[in-house]
Amino acid sequence: MKALLPFLAALPLSSFLSLHPAAPVPKYAVADIPATLQEGAHAVLRADDEVVTVKSAGRLVHTVHRVITVLDPAGDDFGRQTVSYDALNSLSYLRGAVYDADGRLLHQLRAAEIHDQGMGDAGGSFMTDIRVRYADLRQPQTPYTVEFEYEIVSDNTLFYPDWQPQEEEGLAVQNATFRVTTPAALPLRYQERELPAGTAVAHTTASNQDIYEWKLANLPAAEDEEAAPPLYCTTPRVVLAPSTFEVQGHKGTAASWQSFGQWNYELNAGRDVLPPATLAKVAALVKDAPDARTRAQRVYEMLQGSTRYISVQLGLGGWQTFPASSVASNGYGDCKALSNYTKALLAAAGVPAYVALVGAGAEHPDLRADFPSSQFNHAIVCVPMTKAGRPDTLWLECTSQTDAFGYMGSFTGNRHALLLTPQGGQLVATPRYGTAENRRERRIDLYLDAVGGATATARTLRTGQEQDLYAQLLHELGPVEQKKYVTDRLKLPTFTLTKFNLAATAPGPTPGVVETLGLTLPGFAMPSGKRVFVTPNLLSRLPALPAQVGERQAAVWLPHASLQADTVRLHLPPGFRPETLPSPVQFSTAYGTYASQYQALLDGTVQYIRRLELKRAQMPRTAYTGYLDFRRKISLADKAQIVLLKTES
């Protein structure tokens, strides 16, 4: 130590300071967030810097650096990061850190804190090589800030990354940038959606590389508004697609629907050969069928009775089907394999058909027809037919063992699909379901007693998309679970369910489910002196919507058309008669039509009839005031009361 003293004494002061490194300079302090961005926000995206580098027709690299300040517990989900990867998409790294409200580093993410799990680890009907890595940096107290960065190297250029920094309600955006670099020989195809006025892409060229850059700043949090489009359609977004792509040696182009469909068709060509035993079975099945539709129905019923669905997402298997012979032998397949198998069965029955790609899901928006690209997650079968010389196309959902023949429903109906033909892809429309198909017809007999109690029997027929959920209940849950689901959703103050049954209707053009209920309703309509006040609309009241707070931001989105028809027969106790019946109500608007009426019948009962037709529409945000008024009028009419008078004995 003594030998070191002369040396230390000769060192300048700065050298002593360097022996004790200063703490990291604070960054991302909450105080630096403008107050306008904190208003109505649960979290603020401080930085979202994403870079896409196209290396070749078959490879790209996507790097992400994201910083989010969580303002309150409702934003805690942003404190976690999940990244998926598979055989065609490798994860180079995942890093993270968390900071306190003043921007001081609290913790650096350690490798041991990053969890890795296969998507199929929990079991179930999955064959997939997809895995996820996830990290959790949530803190017990808010506000705090998380910082994550990761890199994906993709050998699947069929999909280019999209950019949508504002991906959830309650998230404000302080700064976000998106940079794409691509060789000039591989022109970038992109589409800008909902960008703020004045936002423009910066396009430069250097060393045979095209560089595109977008910037966003100071976007207030999007509100969760009633009857609004999904956020997918409303916040700023840049969508990318390749012109030329390559997946495991299979080259293609996505410049048109025709060329994209051609690639997919050729990828699966020759995989529709059936074993001789299956061909013989089909021949015997349809030998006496009078027409093509009957042959198709028998084939579909054979499919439903002999196969089951599994999800296959293994490398190119996400797009290339199992051979039809494999499905015939094993009895299972994913949507592509089952659709390809069905197409082969139909061909054996002399019924030409095509596989079609579709974006499936009740909440999945219809594809952008003006931007050819892979916008699909499901495969179905299209069977072109005619009836009386006119087109009568048949559509088949091949993954369900219970779906009605020819019915698409809310999962794949009312949207476009890409038909895969030998000549390439062709955009077509799947079946459209409106008020003629989507119906809910209810008949209630309501029996009052003299002391205010009541019993009721209710029969409800649901058809089309109105029955989709109830068909799932019928086929996927047992009677006890079905009864609990329905009981939990009956909006009645006090009741006992004395009878319950769900049953499918006889096969027809549109599937249906009949629900039968028996109810005991104590204290339903307590007498007030000589009078009893009864609201006959027992189960179909449509509530009014809360008034709009502040200026409406989103367009009005009414995605579902339906018709509700109610008939309630009110059976009076002895010694009572109707004193006052509400006046009829009828109005028609751009949102729908409504009518209700009351009538005292000769048999001493009172009949209430209600009819509500809801339209499918997309309207500007200025239409929301009218929609609020439409709902208010319905709610008011639905609460109308009949006044009964006790007669003198």
Residue pairs with C-beta under 8 A, 6 or more apart in sequence:
23 104
24 104
24 105
26 99
26 102
26 103
26 104
27 99
27 103
28 46
28 67
28 69
28 99
28 103
28 145
28 147
29 101
29 102
29 103
30 69
30 71
30 101
30 102
30 103
30 143
30 145
31 102
32 103
33 44
33 46
33 69
33 174
34 174
34 218
36 218
36 220
37 44
37 172
37 173
37 174
37 218
37 219
37 220
37 221
38 44
38 71
38 172
39 220
39 221
40 170
40 220
40 221
40 223
41 71
41 75
41 170
41 171
41 172
41 220
41 221
42 70
42 71
42 72
42 74
42 75
42 78
42 170
42 171
42 221
43 68
43 69
43 70
43 71
43 75
43 78
43 170
43 171
43 172
44 68
44 69
44 71
44 171
44 172
44 173
44 174
45 66
45 67
45 68
45 165
45 166
45 171
45 172
45 173
45 174
45 175
45 176
46 67
46 68
46 69
46 145
46 174
46 175
47 65
47 66
47 67
47 174
47 175
47 176
48 64
48 65
48 66
48 67
48 165
48 173
48 175
48 176
48 177
49 64
49 65
49 66
49 176
49 177
49 179
50 62
50 63
50 64
50 65
50 161
50 163
50 177
50 178
50 179
51 61
51 62
51 63
51 179
51 180
51 181
52 60
52 61
52 62
52 160
52 161
52 178
52 179
52 180
52 181
52 240
53 60
53 61
53 62
53 63
53 180
53 181
53 182
54 60
54 157
54 160
54 180
54 181
54 182
54 183
54 186
54 188
55 61
56 183
56 186
56 246
57 157
57 186
57 242
57 244
57 245
57 246
57 251
58 155
58 157
58 245
58 246
58 247
59 153
59 154
59 155
59 157
60 153
60 154
60 157
60 160
61 151
61 152
61 153
61 154
62 151
62 152
62 154
62 161
63 149
63 150
63 151
63 152
64 148
64 149
64 150
64 151
65 147
65 148
65 149
66 81
66 147
66 148
66 149
67 145
67 146
67 147
67 148
68 75
68 78
68 79
68 145
68 146
68 171
69 143
69 144
69 145
70 76
70 78
70 79
70 138
70 139
70 142
70 143
70 144
70 145
70 146
71 142
71 143
72 142
72 143
73 142
74 170
75 142
75 170
75 171
76 138
76 142
78 146
78 171
79 98
79 136
79 137
79 138
79 139
79 144
79 146
80 134
80 135
80 136
80 137
80 138
81 94
81 96
81 134
81 135
81 137
81 146
81 148
81 150
82 132
82 133
82 134
83 91
83 94
83 132
83 133
83 134
83 150
83 152
84 119
84 130
84 131
84 132
85 91
85 130
85 131
85 132
85 133
85 152
86 128
86 129
86 130
86 131
86 313
86 315
87 129
87 314
87 315
88 154
88 155
88 156
88 247
88 248
88 315
88 316
89 152
89 153
89 154
89 155
89 156
90 152
90 153
90 154
91 133
91 150
91 151
91 152
92 150
92 151
92 152
92 153
93 149
93 150
93 151
94 109
94 114
94 133
94 135
94 148
94 149
94 150
95 109
95 148
95 149
95 150
96 108
96 109
96 135
96 137
96 146
96 147
96 148
96 149
97 105
97 106
97 107
97 108
97 109
97 137
97 146
97 147
98 105
98 106
98 107
98 109
98 137
98 139
98 144
98 145
98 146
98 147
99 105
99 106
99 144
99 145
99 146
99 147
100 106
100 144
100 145
101 143
101 144
103 145
106 139
106 144
107 137
109 135
109 137
113 135
113 136
114 133
114 134
114 135
115 133
115 134
115 135
116 131
116 132
116 133
117 131
117 132
117 134
118 128
118 130
118 131
119 126
119 128
119 130
119 131
119 132
119 313
120 126
120 127
120 128
120 130
125 308
125 309
125 310
125 311
125 332
126 310
126 311
126 313
127 310
127 311
127 312
127 313
127 314
127 317
127 334
128 311
128 312
128 313
128 314
129 313
129 314
129 315
130 313
135 148
137 146
137 148
155 247
155 248
156 247
157 242
157 245
157 246
157 247
158 242
158 245
158 247
158 252
158 254
158 319
158 374
159 374
160 240
160 241
160 242
161 240
162 237
162 238
162 239
162 240
163 178
163 214
163 237
163 238
163 240
164 232
164 235
164 236
164 237
164 238
165 173
165 176
165 216
165 219
165 235
165 236
166 172
166 173
166 219
166 222
166 231
166 235
166 236
167 231
167 235
168 222
168 231
169 221
169 222
169 223
169 224
169 231
170 221
170 222
170 224
171 221
171 222
172 219
172 220
172 221
173 216
173 217
173 218
173 219
174 217
174 218
175 215
175 216
175 217
176 215
176 216
176 217
177 213
177 214
177 215
177 216
178 213
178 214
178 215
178 238
179 211
179 212
179 213
180 188
180 190
180 211
180 212
180 213
180 240
181 209
181 210
181 211
181 212
182 188
182 209
182 210
182 212
183 208
183 209
183 210
184 205
184 208
184 209
184 210
185 208
186 242
186 243
186 244
187 210
187 243
188 210
188 212
188 240
188 243
189 240
189 241
189 242
189 243
189 254
189 255
189 371
189 373
190 201
190 212
190 238
190 239
190 240
190 241
191 238
191 239
191 241
191 368
191 370
191 371
192 199
192 201
192 214
192 237
192 238
193 233
193 236
193 237
193 238
193 239
194 233
194 234
194 235
194 236
194 237
195 214
195 216
195 236
195 238
196 216
196 219
196 236
199 214
199 215
199 216
199 236
201 212
201 213
201 214
202 212
202 213
202 214
202 215
203 210
203 211
203 212
204 210
204 211
205 211
214 238
216 236
219 235
219 236
222 231
222 234
222 235
222 553
223 550
223 553
223 554
225 552
225 553
225 554
226 545
226 546
227 545
227 556
227 557
227 558
227 624
227 627
228 234
228 553
228 554
228 555
228 556
228 557
229 554
229 555
229 557
229 618
230 363
230 365
232 365
233 365
234 553
234 554
234 555
239 368
239 371
239 373
241 254
241 371
241 372
241 373
241 374
242 253
242 254
243 253
243 254
243 255
244 251
244 252
244 253
244 254
245 251
245 252
245 253
245 254
246 252
247 316
247 319
248 315
248 316
250 263
250 267
250 316
251 263
252 259
252 260
252 262
252 263
253 259
253 260
253 263
254 260
254 263
254 372
254 373
254 374
255 372
256 372
256 425
257 372
257 418
257 424
257 425
257 426
257 427
258 423
258 424
258 425
258 426
259 372
259 424
259 425
260 372
260 373
260 374
260 418
260 425
261 357
261 418
261 419
261 420
261 421
261 424
261 425
261 426
262 423
262 424
262 425
264 319
264 357
264 418
264 420
264 425
265 420
265 421
265 422
265 424
265 425
267 319
267 320
268 320
268 321
268 336
268 340
268 355
268 420
271 320
271 321
271 322
271 323
271 324
271 340
272 323
272 324
272 340
272 341
272 343
272 344
272 347
273 323
273 324
273 325
273 344
274 282
274 324
274 325
274 328
274 344
274 345
274 348
275 325
275 328
275 329
277 328
278 328
278 345
278 348
279 348
281 302
282 299
282 302
282 345
282 348
282 349
283 348
285 298
285 299
285 302
285 349
286 294
286 295
286 298
286 299
286 349
286 350
289 295
289 298
289 349
292 350
292 351
292 385
293 385
293 394
295 346
295 349
295 350
295 351
296 346
296 349
296 351
296 353
296 383
296 385
296 394
296 396
297 405
298 349
299 342
299 345
299 346
299 349
299 351
300 342
300 396
300 405
301 405
302 345
303 338
303 341
303 342
303 345
303 398
304 400
304 401
304 402
304 403
305 401
306 331
307 327
307 331
307 332
307 333
307 338
307 341
307 401
308 331
308 332
308 401
309 332
309 333
309 334
309 335
309 338
309 399
309 400
310 332
310 333
310 334
311 334
312 318
312 322
312 333
312 334
312 336
312 337
319 336
320 336
321 333
321 334
321 336
321 337
321 339
321 340
322 333
322 334
322 336
322 337
322 340
324 337
324 340
324 341
324 344
326 333
326 337
327 333
327 337
327 338
327 340
327 341
328 341
333 340
333 341
334 399
335 378
335 379
335 380
335 398
335 399
336 355
336 379
338 398
338 399
339 355
339 356
339 379
339 380
339 381
339 398
340 355
340 379
341 398
342 353
342 381
342 396
342 398
343 353
343 354
343 355
343 381
346 352
346 353
346 381
346 383
347 353
351 383
352 383
352 384
353 381
353 382
353 383
353 384
353 396
354 381
354 382
354 383
354 384
354 419
354 420
354 421
355 379
355 380
355 381
355 382
355 420
356 379
356 380
356 381
356 382
356 417
356 418
356 419
356 420
356 428
357 376
357 378
357 379
357 417
357 418
357 420
358 376
358 377
358 378
358 379
358 380
358 412
358 415
358 416
358 417
358 418
358 430
359 365
359 366
359 367
359 375
359 376
359 377
359 378
359 415
360 377
360 378
360 411
360 412
361 377
361 411
362 410
362 411
362 468
364 377
364 415
366 414
366 415
366 416
367 375
367 376
367 415
367 416
368 375
369 416
369 427
376 418
378 412
379 398
380 395
380 396
380 397
380 398
380 408
380 412
380 417
380 430
381 395
381 396
381 398
382 393
382 394
382 395
382 396
382 417
382 419
382 428
383 393
383 394
383 395
383 396
384 391
384 393
384 394
385 391
385 392
385 393
385 394
386 392
393 428
394 406
395 406
395 408
395 412
395 430
395 431
396 405
396 406
397 403
397 407
397 408
397 409
397 411
397 412
402 471
402 475
403 409
403 511
404 507
404 510
404 511
405 507
406 509
407 431
407 510
407 511
408 430
408 431
408 433
409 433
409 464
409 465
409 468
410 433
410 465
410 468
410 560
411 468
412 430
413 430
413 431
413 432
413 433
413 465
414 430
414 431
414 432
414 433
414 616
415 429
415 430
416 427
416 428
416 429
416 430
417 427
417 428
417 429
417 430
418 425
418 426
418 427
418 428
419 425
419 426
419 427
419 428
433 464
433 465
433 561
434 561
434 616
435 561
435 562
435 563
435 613
435 614
435 615
436 563
437 463
437 464
437 465
437 510
438 463
438 464
438 465
438 466
438 560
438 561
438 562
438 563
439 461
439 462
439 463
439 464
439 466
439 562
439 563
439 564
439 565
440 460
440 461
440 462
440 463
440 466
440 562
440 563
440 564
440 565
441 460
441 461
441 564
441 565
441 566
442 458
442 459
442 460
442 461
442 539
442 540
442 564
442 565
442 566
442 567
443 458
443 459
443 566
443 567
443 568
443 569
444 456
444 457
444 458
444 459
444 538
444 539
444 566
444 567
444 568
444 569
445 456
445 457
445 568
445 569
445 571
446 454
446 455
446 456
446 536
446 538
446 568
446 569
446 570
446 571
447 454
447 455
447 456
447 571
448 454
448 524
448 525
448 532
448 534
448 570
448 571
448 572
448 573
448 576
448 644
449 573
450 527
450 573
450 574
450 575
450 576
451 527
452 523
452 524
452 525
452 526
452 527
452 532
453 520
453 521
453 522
453 523
453 524
454 520
454 521
454 524
454 525
455 498
455 518
455 519
455 520
455 521
456 517
456 518
456 519
456 521
456 538
457 499
457 516
457 517
457 518
457 519
458 515
458 516
458 517
458 519
458 538
458 539
459 514
459 515
459 516
459 517
460 514
460 515
460 516
460 517
460 539
461 505
461 512
461 513
461 514
462 470
462 512
462 513
462 514
462 515
463 505
463 510
463 511
463 512
464 510
464 511
464 512
465 560
465 562
466 562
467 511
467 512
467 513
470 502
470 513
470 515
471 504
471 511
471 513
473 481
473 482
473 485
473 486
473 502
474 482
474 502
474 503
474 504
474 513
477 485
479 500
482 500
482 502
483 497
483 500
486 497
486 500
486 515
486 517
487 497
487 500
490 497
490 539
491 539
491 541
492 519
492 521
492 538
492 539
493 523
494 521
494 522
494 523
495 519
495 520
495 521
496 519
496 520
496 522
497 517
497 518
497 519
498 518
498 519
498 520
499 516
499 517
499 518
500 516
500 517
500 518
501 514
501 515
501 516
502 513
502 514
502 515
502 516
503 513
503 514
503 516
504 511
504 512
504 513
504 514
505 511
505 512
505 513
505 514
524 534
525 532
525 533
525 534
525 644
526 532
527 646
530 645
530 646
531 579
531 643
531 644
531 645
531 646
532 576
532 643
532 644
532 646
533 641
533 642
533 643
533 644
534 570
534 641
534 642
534 643
534 644
535 639
535 640
535 641
535 642
536 568
536 570
536 598
536 606
536 608
536 642
537 566
537 568
537 608
537 610
537 638
537 639
537 640
538 568
539 566
540 564
540 566
540 610
540 612
540 638
541 635
541 638
541 639
542 612
542 631
542 634
542 635
542 638
543 631
543 635
544 628
544 631
544 632
544 634
544 635
544 636
545 627
545 628
545 631
545 632
547 628
548 624
548 625
548 628
552 621
552 622
552 624
552 625
553 621
554 621
555 618
555 619
555 620
555 621
556 617
556 618
556 619
556 620
556 621
556 623
556 624
556 627
557 618
558 591
558 614
558 615
558 616
558 617
558 618
558 619
558 627
559 616
560 614
560 616
561 614
561 615
561 616
562 613
562 614
563 611
563 612
563 613
563 614
564 610
564 611
564 612
564 613
564 614
565 610
565 611
566 608
566 609
566 610
566 611
567 607
567 608
567 609
567 610
568 607
568 608
568 609
568 610
569 605
569 606
569 607
570 605
570 606
570 607
570 608
570 642
571 605
572 578
572 604
572 605
572 606
572 644
575 646
575 647
575 649
576 644
576 645
576 646
576 647
577 604
577 644
577 645
577 647
578 600
578 606
578 642
578 643
578 644
578 645
579 643
579 644
579 645
580 642
580 643
581 598
581 599
581 600
581 606
581 642
582 596
582 598
582 640
582 641
582 642
584 595
584 596
584 597
584 598
585 594
585 595
585 596
585 597
585 633
585 637
585 640
586 593
586 594
586 595
586 596
587 593
587 594
587 633
588 594
589 626
589 630
590 615
590 617
590 619
590 623
590 626
591 614
591 615
591 617
591 626
591 627
591 630
592 612
592 613
592 614
592 615
592 630
593 611
593 612
593 613
594 611
594 612
594 613
594 633
594 634
594 637
595 609
595 610
595 611
596 608
596 609
596 610
596 611
596 637
596 638
596 640
597 608
597 609
598 606
598 607
598 608
598 642
599 606
599 607
599 609
600 606
601 607
606 642
608 642
610 638
612 634
619 627
